[in-house]
Amino acid sequence: MVTGSVHAKKGMWYMQIRYKDEYGKWKQKWKSTGLPEKGNKRKAEQLLKNWINECNNAGGYAKPSKIMFCDWVRDWVEMSKPRLQATTYTGYIDILNKHIYP
């Protein structure tokens, strides 16, 4: 279960969540909302609620995995393929094969 709160720091709103890691120890994670402090507390609370729901639906907070850039960019190009022109996709694949993969 993930819980959290919002905090105002240096004129901006920040979100803090608390969760148990794989060993059962409580951890915390901070994230900026990007919202100025003045007049945005409700928006910050809504962003926190969305983040908590996202974490709870995923079964808890998961640390971002360590993925190599070449693997990430390959996945991104394949995921973007339907939105790309054929020549753009081919150009991306050529760049990956010549410069990134080696």
C-alpha positions in Angstrom: 0.0 0.0 0.0 1.3 3.4 -0.9 0.4 6.6 1.0 1.5 10.2 0.5 1.3 13.9 1.1 2.0 17.2 -0.5 4.6 19.8 0.7 5.4 23.3 -0.2 9.1 24.0 -0.6 10.8 27.0 -2.1 7.6 28.3 -3.6 6.7 25.0 -5.4 4.5 21.9 -4.5 6.2 18.6 -4.1 4.6 15.1 -3.6 6.0 12.5 -1.2 4.9 8.9 -1.2 5.7 6.2 1.4 5.8 2.5 0.5 7.3 -0.7 1.7 10.2 -2.1 -0.4 10.7 -5.8 -1.2 12.3 -6.3 2.2 9.3 -4.8 4.1 11.2 -1.6 5.0 9.4 1.8 4.7 10.9 4.0 2.0 9.9 7.4 0.6 10.1 9.0 -2.8 9.7 12.7 -3.6 8.5 14.1 -6.9 8.0 17.7 -8.1 4.5 18.7 -9.3 5.9 21.6 -11.2 3.2 23.8 -9.7 3.8 27.1 -8.0 2.8 27.2 -4.4 0.2 30.0 -4.7 -3.3 28.8 -5.5 -2.3 25.2 -6.5 -2.7 23.1 -3.4 -5.8 21.2 -4.8 -4.1 20.6 -8.1 -1.0 19.2 -6.2 -3.3 17.0 -4.1 -5.0 15.7 -7.3 -1.6 14.9 -8.8 -0.6 13.1 -5.7 -3.8 11.1 -5.7 -3.2 10.1 -9.3 0.4 9.0 -8.5 -0.7 7.0 -5.5 -3.5 5.3 -7.6 -0.9 4.5 -10.3 1.4 3.0 -7.8 -1.3 1.0 -6.0 -2.7 -0.3 -9.3 0.8 -1.5 -10.2 1.0 -3.4 -6.9 3.2 -0.8 -5.2 5.9 1.6 -6.1 8.5 0.1 -8.5 11.9 1.7 -8.9 12.7 2.6 -12.5 14.7 -0.2 -14.0 18.3 0.3 -15.2 18.0 -0.1 -18.9 20.7 0.5 -21.4 20.2 3.5 -23.8 20.4 1.3 -26.9 17.6 -1.0 -25.6 15.5 2.0 -24.6 15.9 3.7 -28.0 15.2 0.5 -29.9 11.9 0.0 -28.0 11.0 3.7 -28.5 11.6 3.4 -32.3 9.5 0.2 -32.5 6.7 1.7 -30.4 6.7 4.9 -32.5 6.7 3.0 -35.8 3.0 3.4 -36.5 3.3 7.2 -36.1 6.4 7.6 -38.3 6.7 8.0 -42.0 8.4 4.9 -43.6 11.5 6.9 -44.6 11.8 8.4 -41.1 11.6 4.9 -39.6 14.2 3.5 -42.0 16.5 6.5 -41.2 16.2 5.8 -37.5 17.0 2.1 -38.0 20.0 3.0 -40.1 21.3 5.5 -37.4 20.8 2.8 -34.7 22.6 0.1 -36.7 25.5 2.4 -37.6 26.0 4.5 -34.5 24.1 3.2 -31.4 24.3 -0.6 -31.5 28.0 -1.0 -32.2 
